[in-house]
Amino acid sequence: MQWLSVTDFFNMGGYAFYVWSSFCLTALVAVIEIVHVRACRRKILRQWGCDAT
């Protein structure tokens, strides 16, 4: 797919809502997953008496 302008790129050929909402939702889920895993890791390290660095 070729875009002639930045506006065409962000419109994604009429599928902008689907494309960008999917992209944002995926990014949000990835960030939540990273934060959750880090929090769980800190909790486990505290329970074991390790330094949570």
C-alpha positions in Angstrom: 0.0 0.0 0.0 1.3 3.4 -0.9 0.4 6.7 0.7 0.6 10.1 -0.9 0.5 12.1 2.3 0.7 11.7 6.0 -3.1 12.1 6.2 -3.5 9.1 3.9 -1.2 7.1 6.1 -3.2 7.9 9.3 -6.5 7.3 7.5 -5.3 3.8 6.5 -7.4 3.5 3.4 -10.7 4.0 5.4 -9.8 1.5 8.1 -8.2 4.0 10.5 -10.5 3.3 13.4 -9.9 -0.4 13.3 -6.2 -0.2 12.7 -5.4 2.5 15.3 -7.7 1.1 17.9 -6.2 -2.3 17.5 -2.7 -0.8 17.7 -3.5 1.2 20.8 -5.2 -1.7 22.6 -2.3 -4.0 21.8 0.2 -1.4 23.1 -1.9 -0.9 26.3 -2.1 -4.6 27.0 1.7 -5.0 26.5 2.3 -2.2 29.0 -0.1 -3.6 31.5 1.5 -7.0 31.2 5.0 -5.6 31.8 3.9 -3.6 34.9 2.0 -6.7 36.2 5.0 -9.0 35.8 7.4 -6.5 37.4 5.0 -6.1 40.4 4.7 -9.9 40.8 8.5 -10.3 40.6 9.0 -7.7 43.3 6.4 -9.4 45.5 8.0 -12.8 45.1 11.5 -11.5 45.8 10.2 -9.7 49.0 8.6 -13.0 50.1 11.8 -14.9 49.6 13.8 -12.2 51.4 15.8 -11.2 48.4 16.6 -7.6 47.3 14.0 -6.5 44.8 16.3 -4.5 42.5 
